[in-house]
Structure formats: C-alpha cells, structure tokens
Amino acid sequence: MSSPQPRIVIIDDDPTQGKLIEQVLKSDSYAFTHCHDAESALALFGKGSRETQSAPFDLVICDFMLPGMDGFQAVEFLRRSEHGKKTPIIIISTHGYAVRNRAMGAGATVFMSKPVSPAKLREAVHTLLAEHHKTAGANHGSGGNHSHTAHK
C-alpha cells in the first residue's frame, strides 16, 4: 500500500503568492488547498477525522499578514486544537526578526522571510514532512516541539 499524498494548506490572502508557493513545490506530489484567510483554514482543521484522529493537513504554510485573524493568531489557535497541535507550520513574512520571534513564540515550526528562496522552501517542506510522518507513525502521545528558522 502506498503512502497518501502529503496535504498542504496555503493560507495567503494574495492568490498570486499562494500560486507561486504551489509552483515552487509542484514538482513533488503534494495535494494543495488554498485559503484566503485564517478562519477558512481553521474551519477545515475542525473537520479532521475523529475515527483516525488525523489532521486534515500534513503541513501549513501561512502568510503573517492576513485579513481578520493574523498568522500569529492562526498558529496559536492551531496549537490549541486537537488536529493542529502537531502539524508543522511555516510562517512567511516581509517583516523580519521581530515577527520571527513572535511567530516562533506562538508555535510556528519555521519562519521564512520574503522573498522566499525556492530552494529553502522546498528543503523546509521536505524536512518538515519527513519529520512529521516519522513522528506521526511512531509517536502517538508526547511529541517534541521541533523549531527551525529559515530566512533569505
């Protein structure tokens, strides 16, 4: 039995940015969902499978500046939710280290500065998905919080 296609949600109010991220990652077999605000993405996390106790996505890529709930609030909400507490989250922003510190403090796994290097984004996604699948398969209880920072 082959493993399922990794599911990535891209949260960005700029459809062009979301499509650029998808283009960077498209050579790999990922299933993408685009949300234009955090509330839409968080609603999808609320629909995780109770039978399998799995999150609807394997990775979140979230812009910092969003209408309504911002990236920090989205990360904090996910970290408190049943299906988002162990899902890797990449926060992307143009705002540098002040935002980086706040994002990491909120529970982001990786922070990346815009413009994002395609190679660094691919590397971060590959690493996070490999770690996530390894710990999800082997560890059903206490998981460590792995934090990484990537920038230009």
Secondary structure, DSSP 8 states (H G I E B T S, - for coil): ------EEEEE-S-HHHHHHHHHHHTTS--EEEEESSHHHHHHHHTT-BTTTTB-S-SEEEEES--SSS-HHHHHHHHHHSTTTTTS-EEEEESSHHHHHHHHHHHT-SEEEESS--HHHHHHHHHHHHHHHHHHHHH-SS-----------
